[in-house]
């Protein structure tokens, strides 16, 4: 029978993981088996720079957390060594970084994820990784919104230049 202090620590870990699952914009579950220390360190560095938390968690504790957050569909993917990336702000960053890293290092396998409260499989995580970043999407939107104004300004300028020689 577990010691009361150990049991309390485990309950605290379950509560922390549950909170991260609830608050995360995107969570990605990956199998890191086969990566060496240098590769894992590089992956952690890339994720940290993007504001993504990367943790290796016990599957049993994670299953308890998924039960508390009603994400039990994720339990099927919690087998073997499991690392989980949590991102509160950017929904694309963990998927993009892990998928790109997996392309270079075949040992890393993206298993599944949670996107805004919905469990998604590896193919959907890979599709999410192909999307431009939030900043890229905003710049595309801005250029679309600026196009009519820019075209109008060019048309007015062309008319003014055409009228100028006629007046002279």
C-alpha positions as CSV (number, residue, x, y, z in Angstrom):
1,X,0.0,0.0,0.0
2,X,1.5,3.4,-1.0
3,X,2.7,5.8,1.5
4,X,0.3,8.8,2.2
5,X,3.0,11.3,1.1
6,X,3.6,9.4,-2.2
7,X,-0.1,9.1,-2.8
8,X,-0.5,12.9,-2.3
9,X,2.3,13.6,-4.7
10,X,0.7,11.5,-7.4
11,X,-2.7,13.1,-6.8
12,X,-1.0,16.5,-7.2
13,X,0.7,15.4,-10.5
14,X,-2.7,14.1,-11.8
15,X,-4.2,17.5,-10.9
16,X,-1.4,19.4,-12.7
17,X,-1.7,17.3,-15.8
18,X,-5.5,17.7,-15.8
19,X,-5.1,21.5,-15.6
20,X,-2.6,21.5,-18.4
21,X,-4.9,19.4,-20.6
22,X,-7.8,21.8,-19.9
23,X,-5.9,25.0,-20.4
24,X,-3.8,23.9,-23.4
25,X,-4.7,25.2,-26.9
26,X,-2.8,22.2,-28.3
27,X,-1.4,19.1,-26.7
28,X,0.7,16.6,-28.7
29,X,1.5,13.1,-27.5
30,X,4.7,11.5,-28.9
31,X,6.8,8.4,-28.6
32,X,10.4,9.4,-28.1
33,X,11.9,5.9,-27.9
34,X,15.1,5.7,-29.8
35,X,16.2,9.4,-29.4
36,X,19.5,9.9,-27.8
37,X,20.2,12.5,-25.1
38,X,21.5,15.1,-27.6
39,X,18.4,14.8,-29.8
40,X,16.0,15.1,-26.8
41,X,17.9,18.1,-25.6
42,X,17.7,19.8,-29.0
43,X,13.9,19.0,-29.2
44,X,13.3,20.4,-25.7
45,X,15.3,23.6,-26.6
46,X,13.2,24.2,-29.7
47,X,10.0,23.6,-27.8
48,X,11.1,25.9,-24.9
49,X,11.9,28.7,-27.4
50,X,8.4,28.4,-28.7
51,X,6.8,28.5,-25.3
52,X,5.8,24.9,-25.3
53,X,6.1,22.7,-22.2
54,X,7.5,19.2,-22.9
55,X,7.2,16.5,-20.3
56,X,7.7,12.8,-20.0
57,X,4.8,11.5,-17.9
58,X,3.7,8.1,-16.5
59,X,0.9,6.7,-18.6
60,X,-1.1,5.7,-15.5
61,X,-1.1,9.2,-14.1
62,X,-1.9,10.6,-17.5
63,X,-4.9,8.3,-17.9
64,X,-6.2,9.5,-14.6
65,X,-5.9,13.0,-15.8
66,X,-7.7,12.3,-19.1
67,X,-10.5,10.7,-17.1
68,X,-10.8,13.9,-15.0
69,X,-10.9,16.0,-18.1
70,X,-13.2,13.7,-20.1
71,X,-10.5,13.0,-22.8
72,X,-10.4,9.3,-22.3
73,X,-10.1,8.8,-26.1
74,X,-6.5,9.7,-25.7
75,X,-5.9,6.7,-23.4
76,X,-5.5,4.4,-26.5
77,X,-2.4,6.3,-27.4
78,X,-0.8,6.2,-23.9
79,X,1.3,3.1,-24.4
80,X,5.1,2.8,-24.2
81,X,7.3,5.8,-23.4
82,X,5.2,8.8,-23.8
83,X,6.2,12.5,-23.9
84,X,3.6,15.2,-24.0
85,X,4.0,18.8,-25.4
86,X,1.5,21.4,-23.9
87,X,1.1,24.9,-25.5
88,X,-1.3,27.4,-23.9
89,X,-0.9,30.2,-26.5
90,X,0.0,28.8,-29.9
91,X,-2.1,26.0,-31.2
92,X,0.3,25.3,-34.1
93,X,3.7,25.5,-32.4
94,X,3.9,22.0,-30.7
95,X,2.6,20.2,-33.8
96,X,4.9,22.1,-36.2
97,X,8.0,21.6,-34.1
98,X,7.4,17.9,-33.3
99,X,6.4,17.0,-36.9
100,X,9.4,18.8,-38.3
101,X,11.7,17.1,-35.8
102,X,10.1,13.7,-36.6
103,X,11.0,14.2,-40.3
104,X,14.6,14.6,-39.4
105,X,14.7,12.0,-36.6
106,X,12.6,9.0,-37.5
107,X,12.8,7.7,-33.9
108,X,10.3,10.3,-32.8
109,X,6.7,9.3,-33.6
110,X,3.7,11.6,-33.1
111,X,0.9,9.5,-31.7
112,X,-2.1,11.8,-31.2
113,X,-3.1,15.1,-29.6
114,X,-5.7,17.3,-28.2
115,X,-6.8,20.4,-30.1
116,X,-9.0,22.8,-28.2
117,X,-10.6,20.0,-26.2
118,X,-11.0,17.5,-29.0
119,X,-8.8,14.4,-29.3
120,X,-7.2,14.2,-32.8
121,X,-5.0,11.5,-34.4
122,X,-1.5,11.8,-35.8
123,X,-2.7,12.6,-39.3
124,X,-4.6,15.6,-38.0
125,X,-1.6,16.8,-36.0
126,X,0.5,16.5,-39.2
127,X,-2.1,18.5,-41.1
128,X,-2.1,21.2,-38.4
129,X,1.7,21.3,-38.6
130,X,1.4,22.2,-42.3
131,X,-0.7,25.3,-41.5
132,X,1.2,28.6,-41.4
133,X,1.8,30.1,-37.9
134,X,-0.7,32.6,-36.4
135,X,1.5,35.5,-37.4
136,X,1.7,34.1,-41.0
137,X,-2.1,33.8,-41.1
138,X,-2.5,37.4,-39.8
139,X,-0.1,38.8,-42.3
140,X,-2.0,37.0,-45.1
141,X,-5.3,38.5,-43.8
142,X,-3.8,41.9,-43.6
143,X,-2.5,41.8,-47.2
144,X,-5.9,40.6,-48.4
145,X,-7.6,43.5,-46.5
146,X,-5.0,46.1,-47.9
147,X,-5.3,45.0,-51.5
148,X,-8.5,46.9,-52.4
149,X,-7.2,50.1,-50.8
150,X,-3.9,49.7,-52.5
151,X,-5.5,49.1,-55.9
152,X,-7.8,52.1,-55.4
153,X,-4.8,54.3,-54.6
154,X,-2.9,53.1,-57.7
155,X,-6.0,53.8,-59.8
156,X,-6.3,57.3,-58.4
157,X,-2.6,57.9,-59.0
158,X,-2.9,56.7,-62.6
159,X,-5.8,58.9,-63.3
160,X,-4.0,61.9,-61.8
161,X,-0.9,61.2,-63.9
162,X,-3.0,60.9,-67.0
163,X,-4.8,64.2,-66.3
164,X,-1.6,66.1,-65.6
165,X,-0.2,66.0,-69.2
166,X,-3.5,67.0,-70.6
167,X,-3.7,70.1,-68.4
168,X,-0.3,71.2,-69.4
